Amino acid sequence: MGRFHGYLRLLRFERAISAMAGVVITGIVVKDLTGFSWGYFVACLVVFFSALANFALNDIHDVEIDRLNQRRDRPIVTGAVSRETAVLVVVFSTLLAFVLSLMLGPYPRFMVWIGLPVSLLYNVYLKRYIVFKNLFTGFANVGVVLMGALIVDTVIEPLAYYIALVGFFFSLSYEVMLDIGDIEGDRAMGVETIPVRFGKRNAVLLSVFIGLGAVFADPLPFFLHVDPRLFRDYLFLALILVPVANRIRISHALLIDHSPENIQSLRKRLFRNLQLGGVCYLIGFLL
């Protein structure tokens, strides 16, 4: 892994940009974002730098676990990026996120001032405990959606709650799957996860069950009058069934092979599935 590629791995730009997209999509969904908005621009930057800080801190804190799990995609493990450089990324990204949050309204600013310190504490300490390990990331995604709904006003529309709920369960399924691949390192370092506590097979079944439940909720706005832009919209239905079918294939692949190597492959596919679902919703709202 070269130095440039190592920085890309450390910062996880694609995931950080995806988090920013969650703010933008929510703004469009709740009809608060109809053109360029300085508030949404700043909120996206805050989410972006918050994500960078947490990704880098995760790699710093989990370096021994990643070594045990032979995670060659982690740049500190391979030596492509030094621990000191990663610390600087955490410090400067955190400072930028806090400074930029001063330009937000009181509600989203409060969410940043509470959420960012808690997320950093999670990466350092709280993730060792099963009660926090998987739930926190789901709540972080909920926070991104709710922030996107609160940039302009203090009203959170019902559809924003719906998207936040689906995102929570999608994230919960995703994190449980990742823990299955990291079970050996987590067990050795005393990190309590669902696979460590209840076994790999039970964790697979839980991840599949929650994930399929979340993805099958995706088409519900076609059948339920949650939003007139999606209700009985056959274009939206045709589009959203693509990620649904793709998620079924991913779940089947996890059931038959939950080796660390396969989970690394499924991790990328599942992330693409989330992005595809977001694009389908966005097209449904805009057309």
N, C-alpha and C positions, 0 to 999 in steps of 0.2 A: 504494500500500500504506500503510494507516494505521499509527499507532504500535502500537496493541494487536495488530493482525494481524501486524505486524512481529515483535513479541515471540513470538507463537505460531510464526512461521516460524523464528525463531532457535533456540528451545528444542525444537521438534519434539516437543511433548508426546505426540502419538499414538504416535510411535516409542518414546519413553521409557517410556510406559505399556505398550506391547507387550513391551518388554524385561522389565519387571516381571512381566508375565503369564507370560513364559517360566520365571521362577523358581517361580511358583505352580503352573503346569501340571506342571513337573517334580516338585515336591513331592507333588502328587496322584498322579502316575504311579508314583513309587517308594513310595507309601503312607506317607510321613513326615508329610504334611499332611492331617489329617482334621478339623480345626477351626481356630479362631484360634490362631496361634502367634506369640509375640513375636519369635522368631528369624527367621521368614519375613517378618514385618512389617519388621524392621530391614533384612534382606537386600534386600527390594524397594526400600526407600528408598535404600540404597547404590547399587543398580543404576540407579535413577532419577536421582540426582544425578551419578553417573558419566557417564550418557548426556548429561545437559544440558551438562556441562563439555566433553565431546568434540564435541557438535554446535556449540556456540558457538565453540570453538577452530577447528574446521573452517572455519567461515565467516570467521573472522578471517584465517586463513592463506591461504585460497583466494580472497580478495576480487578479486585481479587476474585470476585465471583465470576467475572467475565473470563479471567485467565483459566479458572477451573473448568468453565464451560467451553473453553477453546473458541471464544468469540473473536475470530480474525477480522470481523467487521468493526471492531472497536479500536479506534486509532491510538488510544493510550496504551492498550494492551500490546499492539504491534510496534509501538515506539514512533509512529508517524507524527504524533503530536505529544508534546511534553505535558506533564501534569501541571507545571507552572503556567503554561500557555492557557490551558483549560481553565485554571483558576482566574486568570485575567479576563477571559471571556465571560465567566460567571459574574464577576464584579462589575465590569463595564456594561454588560447587558442589563443587569439588575438596576444599576443607576439610571441608565437611559429609559428603562420602562417606568421607573418612579418619576423621573423628571417630566417625561412626556405626559404622564397621567395627570399632571397638574393642569393641563389644558382641557381635560374632560369635565363633563358635568359631575355633580356631587355623587350621584348613584354609581355610575361606572368607575369613578375615581375611588370610591369607597371599596368597590369590589376588587380593584387592583391592590389597594393598600392592605386588604385582608388576605386576598387570595394568593398574591405572589409570595409573601413570607411563609404562608402555610405550605405552599407547593415546594419551596426550598427546604423547609423543615421535613416535609415528606420524603424528599430524596435523600436527606441525611440520616433520618431516624425513623420516621413513622412507617415507612414501607416494610420494615422488618416484621410488622405485626399484621396478621391476617385480616383483622377488622378494617385496616386502612389500605392494605396492599392493592386490592382491585377496585374498591369503591372510589378512591380518591380521583383516579384518572377519569372515571365517568362523571364525577361532579365537576371536574375541571372543564370538560366539554360542555356540560350544562351551563357553566359560568360564561363560556365564550358566546353561547347562543343568547343567554339573557342579557349580556352586555350589548350585543348587537341590537337588541330590542329596546335598550334604554339610552341610546346615544342622543336621540332627539327629544324624547318625552319620557314620562314615568309610567307609561302604560305598556304592559306586556300582553300582547295579543294571544288568544288561545292557541293559534297555530304555532307560535314560538314555544309555548309549553310542550306541545306535541312533538316538535322537532327535537327539543331538548331531551325529552323522555326517550325517544327512539335512539338518539345519540348516546345517552347514558348506557342503555343496555347493549348497544353495539360495542361501545368501548369496554364494558365489563366482559363481554365474550372475547374480545380481542386480547385483553390483558391476561385472562385466564389461559388462553392458548399460548401466549408468550411464556408464561410461567411453566408450562409443561416442558418447553424446550430448555428451560434454565433450571430444572429440578435438581440436578446433581450439585451444581454450585450453590444454589440456595440452601439445600439440605446441609452441605458441608459448612456453610457460614452461619447457620442458625437462623436463616430467614424463613419465616412461617408463611407459606402460601397454600392455596387450595390443593395443588398437586402434592405438596409435601405432607400436608395434614391428612388428606383423604385418598391419596393415590392417583396415579396418572390416568387410569381408565375413567374413574369418576369425574376427574377434571375435564377430560375430553367430552364426556356426555353432557356435562354442565355447559361447557363452552358452545357446543353444537346446539343445545336446547335454547339457551338464551339468544344466541346469534340468529337462529332461524325465526324465533319469535319476533326479534327486532326487525328483521328484513321483511317478514310477511306483514308487518305493520305498515311498510312503505306504501302499498297501494291503497290503504284505507281511505285517504282523502278523495279517491275516485268514487267510493261507495257511500261515504258519510259526508254530510254537508259541513265539513270543517272550514272550507274556503271555496267560494264560488269559482275561482280560477281553476281549480282542480276537479271539482265535482262534475262527474259525467264527461270528463275530458278524455276522449279515447286516445289522443296523441300521448298524453301523460301516462295513461295506463300501459300503452304499448312500450313506452320508453322505460318505465320503472320496472317492468317485468324482466328486463335484461339483467339488471343487478340482482334481482331475486333469483333468477335461474343460475346466475354465476355464483351466488352465495350457497346455493344447494350443492353445486359441484365442489366448492371449497370445503363445505362441511363433510361431504362424503370422503374427500381426500384425507381430511383430518381423522375421520373414523378408522380408515383402513391403514393409515401410517402416521403415527404421532412421534416419529423420531425427530431429534433436534434438527437434522438436515432438512427434513420435509417441512417442519414448522417454520424454518427460516424462509423457505420458498413460499409457504402459504401466507406468511406475514406480509410479504410484498403484494400478493394477490388480493388479500383482504383489504389492504390499504387502498389499492386501486378500486376495489369494489365500493368503498366508502366514497371515494372521489366521484365515481360514476353515478352513484345515487344522488349526490349533491348536484351534479350537472343535470340529471334528469328532472329533478325538482325545479331547478332554475329555469330550464326550458319550459316546463309546464306553467310556471308563473308568468313568464315573459311573452309566450305565444298564445 
